[in-house]
Amino acid sequence: GFLEDGILVRDVSRTRRRYLSSWTFSWDVLAVLPTELLCLLPGVPRVPGVPAARANRCLRAPRLFEAFDRCETRTGWPNVFRMAKLMLYLLLGIHWHGCLYFALSAHLGLGADPWVCPSSARPLRRYLHSFYFSTLVLAMVGDTPTPQREEEFLFLTAGFLLAVLGFATITGSISTVIVNLSSASTALYPDAGPVRRYLRAWGVGGRLSGRVVRWHQHLRAQRKLPAEWDALQHLPRGLRAEVAASVHLEALRRVALFRSWERGVLRQLVLRLRPQVFGPGEFVCRRGDVGREMYFIREGRLAVVAEDGVTQLAVLGEGLYFGEISLINIKGNTAGNRRTANILSIGYSDLFCLGKEDLAEVLAEFPAARAAMEAKGRELLLRMGQLDTGAEAAALAAEAEAQRRLQGLEVALEGLQTRAARLLAQLEASALRMALRVQRLEGRQQRRDRAGRTGGA
């Protein structure tokens, strides 16, 4: 296939026409021509001429590099593929160097001295010796027989120089792969090192440092990705919503509040949620704190504890949510925007966090969700004794009175708008009559002026 406007075209006839009209077709034809048949011509050396006659096969190298690039960008293990490609280049370089060594040995005479390839009836033994010799040279081991002739000195010196360049290239490539592996690992998972160094700089004990380390270890072991939105920020909003929904949609549907919501609504909501992981014994929120977020439990268990921080009053599990009471305006809430309970993570808890502004946008778009949250919050406030029913009734009455006055103002405003429109129409009519009267007077004055000029003449 080929790309057209970024879309892969798989139509065979269109692909054939495009390929036959491209320069790659001629290049590929030259690469597969049976040029080794030239050795059958009279006067052409048979065996020594075959490798040179097949040199056109090297024209396939651009295709090979193109295949490598495409595989590297499409595979799920790019670093492993780079290592395999590097090893292939290494073995191929040793093979070519071994071939040159054997050709030089054949030219000087197999077995003529200890440096050249020994004469053997088995081709495999000669190839293995040449490959071993080239490995020693290119690995700069140096454990090779001493050269005896000028050609041998030059070949060995060139091999060592080539080995220096190749070794530096291979070392750099391996270092790049290792750095890529490390950067890929830290791209989504935070590093505990800076936090530990910060604690050591201020002389904080090892207990807190151990909690930090265990928290980071849990993220890697359970594949929790707190920085996943950073990895998706370069995507367009629609595609980012699809990717996030494919990962978190099932978890959202386990929340009772979202079970009746449509998929499109959840796909937009998931972009506003921020994953957070809390460790064992860590407080998610404390009573009296100013509420800025609400939480949805994705995994784990949390306890509602008393003021002593130990006594468990209730246990919250997967699919529940909390923290909305301090964010939404419930009439008669004596706590205001303060937290009404202490929430403690029993083990490692995976939560979704929704900010106050995002919650306001969601509730403005979905009144049913707001009514459900207010009903649950009112029930909890009644149970905790933090709902002033008198103040609630007064607030409802004040809201009804404000609504009645607002309606009265709207009616009065509509009356004023009607009167203003009527006055504007009368003004426009008076202006029109005035303009017509002025026009008639000007016409009468013009006729008098013409009559006076005629009588004078």
Disulfide bonds with the S-S distance in Angstrom:
none
